[in-house]
Each structure stands twice: as structure tokens, then as C-alpha cells.
Amino acid sequence: MANLLNTLRERTLPESNWILVLPPWGPHYHWLSYNLQRSQLSWSLFFDIKSLSHFIPIIEFEDFLHLSSPTSMITIPYVYNLQHFSEGWGENFEEKLEIRKCNEEVSYEKKDDNYYHGWFFGYQDRVRAKQFECLSAQGFVTILADHIIKNLTWPQDINDENLIKSIMFDRAETLLHVDYGGYNYWRARRSMRYARRLINLGNRFRADYLNSTDIHDRTILIDDWTKMKRHHGQALGGPYLGIHLRRRDYVQARPGHIPSLEHAAKQLCYHLNRLNLSLVFIATDADENEIDELRQYAYNICNISTNQIYTYRPDEKILEKILDGGKAIIDQWICAHARYFLGSYESTFSFRIQEDREIFGFEQDSTFNRLCGNNEGISCEKSTIWSIVY
């Protein structure tokens, strides 16, 4: 969506001044601390807002509401629920958009006031829509730019408080990245610096338990990503092995590529010996019993003690502040600084760590690796390499 905005700003008059409104985070399937599940969470809890704005202008949803109307209901002129074409892709790929009947039940409903009301990220008492339609979409996200420019009539009186000059697309995952892995993809990704307090917690853990600092690891980043360019081989990494061990639903969903805990321990021992390392950091959704089981396997196989295998487990007080989303970022941050990284097969969590390592400038041989399934041995096909583009 950032690249959609970038396209709109390039293709329309400068005074249009397109801004991306960041929808708040809410309850998430992978956030396991159900007692801490919250909605209306701002992006600043997890990311550096100033850094994001170096790519395109952005604003938090809460600020958007306040600037539009601090206390009263605001109206979004157009809300589209994106969906796939019900008949599928067809034999040949083509980009197309079409207003269609909704494929499934949606959360928007026209009420007696003649406006559409819905979830709106938990702000259902503050937001409504003037028009709502389901938009079947196939292709790259930039086809929305054509639709916006050609088909939508914007309110003429921008001072009319009941007509906010905005448009909302729900279910944006329906469309494909434009130029995936290309220049603007990496500009958007490089702008996604994590919140400073999360980085500080990750750095403290690295220093306290993994003998890892940015100076020794050659992983210093300057504040302005637009002025930074790192080359492969510049980063060394901390003296530890980083592993993302995906469990839970992946054990059933990817049975041929997700190792048992015993086979994961064999690979852990193999790489420690090969790299002459003695410390391991594991980012995982496994429960404590599984982690203990893995540690026991590692001890039996290569005599690695419990205090050589680390996971990040913040106390309740810290977890209440950073939430599961913040903990996940710290896990990624620590893995991104490892001397060598092993991810999980087709895991987006592993992909994001690999991208961070590309930004740091690690050798790709130390980054695009994965844990092998039980029948794949210890050395298996590597992850797909997506090289950084400047």
C-alpha cells in the first residue's frame, strides 16, 4: 500500500498530497498472550514513524480521526472491500477490477441514517462510510491507482466536515506487490525501522547473554536509511547461531519441511560445530515444554548445556508494555544479528529476518538458510534469495 501511495503521488498533481493512513493493529492470530489482546494499537508501538515517513507521508489512524473531527463522527466517502473474482484467475493472467456482489458476508451494513457502519478497527462509534462496495480485484496493487484517478469524484468543498477527502481499501492482501523485491519494494522495507525501545531491549539482551554489540558485530545503522548503503560482507554478526523454529500449526501444515525437535537439535549441533560457535538464540512459538525438550536433545547429542541455548522471555511487566508484537520484533532483531541464521520453510517471519540481514549487509550464505525436515537430512535446499536493491 505504501507503493500504491508512491504511485499516486507520482501520477497526480503535487497538490493532491496523498498520505497513507496507518490502520491500527489489533488482536492477531499469532499473539498468544490472550490476556493482553488489544485493539487500536498505534504503529509507533512497533515502528519508527519518522523513518516510515522518509518514504511516503504517513499518519496514524488515531491522528487522522483527531484532525478530521476531534469529537464527532467522521465520514469516509468511499470504502471498498477487496476480494478475488469468484470464478478464479482463469487460464491467463490479466489485471482487472470490477464492482461485484460481495463473495462473502462483510462487516459493513447500511443503517437508518443512510450511511454504512462497520468495525473500522474498533472505532465503529467514530467512523462511517458514505459509499461501500465490494471490488473484485486481480493483479498488482497499482491497478487501484487507475481506479482512483479515473472513477472517483472527490468532494469539492474540502472544508465540509462531513466529507473527508479519503478512501479506504479493506483486505489489501487480495492484490500482489508491484515490483516485488525491486527498488521501491526495498525503499519501503528499509523505511520500516523498529521502535527504539524495542531495539534497546534487543540490544541489551544481546550484550548480556550473547556477547553481541553493534561495534563488534559490524552492524551499526545510521538513523536516516536514505543515506545508508551496505554491501554484502560488511556485517559480521554476534558469536551465536540464530534460529527461527516454527512450531504449532506448521508442524501439520508443512510436515515434510518442519523438523522434529530431535532433528532440529541435530542441525543445531552440526552448525555450532561447523562454525565453531557455542551459543544459540532461538525465536520460536514453541511452548516451554518443547523448548526444554529441544535443550535436552541438544545436550544428549553434542553436550550443549541449557545456558548455551537462549530464548527471549520477558517478564510480565515488560510484556504488558511491548505486547506480543513487540516481543516478536525483538526475536527478529536478535536473529538478524546472529553470525549465521537458520529459518523455517516458507515462513514470513523468517523472510523478514532475512530482509533485515540484507539491510545490515551480511553475506548471503549466512542468511538464506533453513532448518531441514526429517527426511531432508542436515543440508537441504536453501531459501530463495531476495537480494537488496538500492
KELOMI-716594 format. One record per residue (C-alpha): residue in one letter; x, y, z negated. Coordinates in steps of 0.02 Angstrom, whole numbers, padded with zeros to 5 digits, always signed. Each point is the difference from the previous one (the first is absolute). Last residue first. Layout:
aXYZ/...
END
This chain:
y+00974+00015+00196/v-00059-00180+00019/i+00016-00132-00137/s+00016-00178+00061/w-00147-00120-00014/i+00073-00174-00016/t-00123-00145-00006/s+00032-00107-00152/k+00133-00134+00011/e-00025-00179+00057/c+00055-00124-00132/s+00149-00039-00112/i-00040-00094-00160/g-00105-00139+00076/e-00155+00036+00102/n-00108-00140-00072/n-00021+00081-00170/g-00028+00173+00073/c+00144+00122+00019/l+00020+00161-00098/r+00030+00143+00117/n+00136+00105+00080/f-00003+00166+00092/t+00103+00101-00124/s+00179-00059-00024/d+00027-00042+00183/q-00072+00171+00041/e+00147+00088-00081/f-00071+00126-00121/g-00027+00182+00049/f-00112+00067-00138/i-00143+00029+00125/e+00019-00178+00066/r-00007-00061-00180/d-00161+00095-00027/e-00072-00081+00156/q+00048-00173-00064/i-00087+00037-00164/r-00157+00051+00096/f+00006-00161+00102/s+00014-00104-00160/f-00162+00076-00067/t-00078-00026+00172/s+00031-00187-00021/e+00022-00102+00159/y+00112-00129-00087/s+00066+00057-00168/g+00156+00105-00018/l+00182-00037-00041/f+00115+00150-00029/y+00188+00017-00018/r+00104+00129-00094/a-00160+00060-00083/h-00057+00182+00010/a-00164-00032+00093/c-00044-00135-00126/i+00005+00130-00141/w-00107+00124+00097/q-00127-00131+00051/d-00026-00057-00180/i-00012+00184-00052/i-00132+00026+00134/a-00099-00149-00063/k+00006+00067-00178/g-00068+00166+00061/g-00147-00085+00085/d-00031-00107-00154/l-00025+00154-00106/i+00137+00131-00028/k-00068+00077-00161/e-00092-00149-00076/l+00147-00109+00052/i+00119+00108-00102/k-00100-00023-00160/e-00035-00183+00035/d+00185-00045+00013/p+00079-00012+00171/r+00038-00173+00075/y+00129+00014+00138/t+00070-00173+00037/y+00176-00060-00038/i+00099-00160+00025/q+00172+00001-00083/n-00069+00005-00177/t-00086-00168+00025/s+00161-00090+00040/i+00061-00057+00170/n+00070-00178-00019/c-00011-00037+00185/i-00141-00126+00023/n-00063-00025-00178/y+00009+00185-00043/a-00084+00049+00163/y-00141-00125-00031/q-00024+00069-00176/r-00005+00178+00065/l-00132-00048+00128/e-00107-00081-00135/d+00015+00155-00109/i-00057+00107+00147/e-00145-00119+00031/n-00056+00011-00182/e+00016+00190+00004/d-00119+00020+00146/a+00058+00015+00179/d-00036+00165+00089/t+00185+00018+00034/a+00148+00118+00012/i+00152-00102-00052/f+00168+00074-00049/v+00148-00117-00005/l+00173+00014-00078/s+00156-00108+00022/l+00067+00044+00172/n+00137-00086+00100/l-00098+00021+00162/r-00004-00185+00044/n-00024-00055-00181/l-00142+00123-00030/h-00074-00046+00169/y-00006-00187-00036/c-00065+00023-00177/l-00147+00106+00057/q-00035-00122+00140/k-00008-00147-00121/a-00110+00104-00118/a-00123+00035+00142/h-00005-00187+00035/e-00045-00034-00182/l-00131+00137-00003/s-00080-00074+00155/p+00039+00094+00158/i-00118+00106+00105/h+00018-00034+00187/g-00101-00157+00035/p-00133+00036-00130/r-00035+00178+00061/a-00180+00033-00056/q+00000-00126-00144/v+00158+00060-00088/y-00035+00174+00067/d-00156+00017-00109/r+00104+00007-00161/r+00187+00006+00040/r+00116+00120+00090/l+00180-00006-00057/h+00087+00161+00050/i+00183-00029-00038/g+00146+00118-00033/l+00173-00076-00032/y+00112+00102-00112/p+00159+00104+00003/g-00086+00161+00053/g-00007+00054+00182/l+00135+00037+00127/a-00083+00136+00107/q+00095+00076+00147/g-00005-00161+00100/h-00140+00048+00116/h+00000+00189+00026/r-00089+00132-00103/k-00076+00162+00063/m-00059+00135-00118/k-00058+00177+00037/t-00184-00044+00027/w+00006-00105-00159/d+00017+00156-00108/d+00046-00055-00176/i+00167-00080+00044/l+00014-00188-00024/i+00141-00087-00093/t+00010-00187+00037/r+00188-00033-00005/d-00026-00137-00131/h+00132+00073-00117/i-00070+00176+00013/d-00182-00056+00004/t+00019-00101-00160/s-00013-00188-00030/n+00072-00103-00142/l-00160-00105+00007/y-00075+00014-00175/d+00014+00178-00066/a+00051+00090+00160/r-00130-00084+00110/f-00136+00022-00132/r+00041+00185-00015/n-00003+00021+00188/g-00172-00080+00011/l-00069+00112-00137/n+00076+00154+00084/i-00071-00050+00169/l-00172-00016-00079/r+00015+00172-00080/r+00057+00075+00166/a-00153-00057+00097/y+00048-00105+00150/r+00058+00069+00167/m-00119-00029+00143/s+00076+00126+00122/r+00114-00136+00070/r-00154-00101+00048/a-00082+00145+00094/r+00161+00040+00093/w+00025-00186+00029/y-00167-00019+00088/n+00039+00161+00094/y+00160-00072+00074/g-00059-00176+00038/g-00035-00153-00107/y-00182-00001+00053/d-00021+00127+00140/v-00184+00025-00040/h-00055-00106-00145/l-00155-00101+00040/l-00181+00036-00044/t-00122-00088-00118/e+00111+00044-00148/a-00085+00171+00003/r-00149-00069-00095/d-00084+00170-00027/f+00034+00149+00112/m-00043+00170-00072/i-00017+00165+00091/s+00023+00177-00061/k-00051+00180+00023/i-00109+00007-00154/l-00177+00056+00037/n-00099+00043-00156/e+00121+00136-00053/d-00029+00098+00161/n+00160+00101+00010/i+00063-00103+00147/d-00144+00066+00105/q+00014-00088+00166/p-00024-00176-00065/w+00096-00127+00105/t-00076-00089+00147/l+00075-00173+00022/n+00016-00093+00164/k+00156+00050+00093/i+00130+00043-00133/i-00055-00125-00132/h-00027-00144+00122/d+00166+00029+00088/a+00089+00006-00169/l-00086-00160-00053/i+00089-00087+00143/t+00159+00039-00100/v-00035-00145-00119/f+00047-00127+00131/g-00124-00120+00078/q-00176-00061-00031/a-00133+00098-00091/s-00184-00024-00038/l-00060+00159-00083/c-00136-00015-00131/e-00090+00164-00025/f-00029+00129-00136/q-00050+00182+00015/k-00019+00137-00130/a+00100-00096-00130/r-00004+00012-00190/v+00128+00034-00135/r-00001+00050-00184/d-00111-00130-00085/q+00072-00141+00105/y+00176+00045-00056/g+00051-00180-00037/f+00104-00018+00158/f-00139+00071+00109/w-00123-00136-00054/g-00148+00052+00106/h-00127+00135+00042/y-00061+00053+00171/y-00101+00159+00011/n-00185+00025+00041/d-00039+00057-00179/d-00107-00157-00017/k+00151-00114+00016/k+00097-00071+00147/e+00109-00144-00058/y+00187-00033+00010/s+00076-00156-00080/v-00003-00104+00158/e-00086-00165+00041/e+00078-00088+00147/n+00027+00022+00185/c-00067+00178-00002/k-00092+00042+00160/r+00120+00075+00124/i+00085+00163+00045/e+00135-00049+00123/l+00187+00011+00010/k+00118-00087+00120/e+00181-00049+00028/e+00022-00152+00109/f+00073-00173-00029/n-00057-00131+00124/e-00101-00158-00032/g-00123+00074-00124/w+00046+00085-00162/g-00149-00057-00102/e-00187+00001+00038/s-00039+00097-00160/f+00120+00139+00047/h+00106+00034-00154/q-00055+00128-00128/l+00034+00180-00050/n-00127+00082-00115/y-00011+00179+00059/v-00041+00150-00110/y-00033+00168+00082/p-00052+00168-00075/i+00071-00030-00175/t-00114+00089-00122/i+00052+00060-00172/m-00102-00013-00160/s+00031+00138-00127/t+00138+00035-00126/p+00165+00053+00078/s-00064+00009+00180/s+00115-00028+00148/l+00160+00042-00094/h-00048-00114-00146/l-00055-00143+00111/f+00160+00007+00104/d+00102+00010-00160/e-00079-00162-00062/f+00029-00081+00169/e+00186+00041-00005/i+00066+00111+00139/i+00119-00033+00144/p+00092+00101+00132/i+00102-00116+00112/f+00176-00071-00008/h+00080+00109-00135/s-00165-00011-00094/l+00036-00178-00055/s+00159+00058-00087/k-00093+00133-00098/i-00130-00128-00054/d+00130-00119-00075/f-00095-00164-00018/f-00079-00112-00133/l-00095+00108-00123/s+00007+00143+00126/w-00117-00101+00111/s-00143+00037-00119/l-00103-00134-00085/q-00188+00021+00020/s-00033-00179-00056/r+00060-00099-00148/q+00045-00178-00044/l+00100+00000-00163/n-00097-00138-00089/y+00011-00098+00162/s+00189-00008-00010/l+00020-00103+00160/w+00015+00134+00131/h+00011-00105+00158/y-00184+00016+00046/h+00002+00188-00026/p-00114+00113-00102/g+00025+00178+00061/w+00122+00112+00091/p-00057+00173+00051/p-00024+00046+00182/l+00141+00112+00064/v-00073+00142+00104/l+00107+00023+00155/i+00008+00180+00062/w-00032+00065+00176/n+00049+00182+00027/s-00122+00040+00140/e+00093+00166+00017/p+00140-00089+00092/l-00117-00047+00143/t-00023-00186+00028/r+00108-00139+00070/e+00152+00003-00115/r-00101+00025-00159/l-00118-00139+00052/t+00144-00119+00033/n+00079+00033-00171/l-00170-00026-00078/l-00014-00169+00084/n+00179-00037-00056/a-00050+00031-00180/m-00148-00116+00028/
END
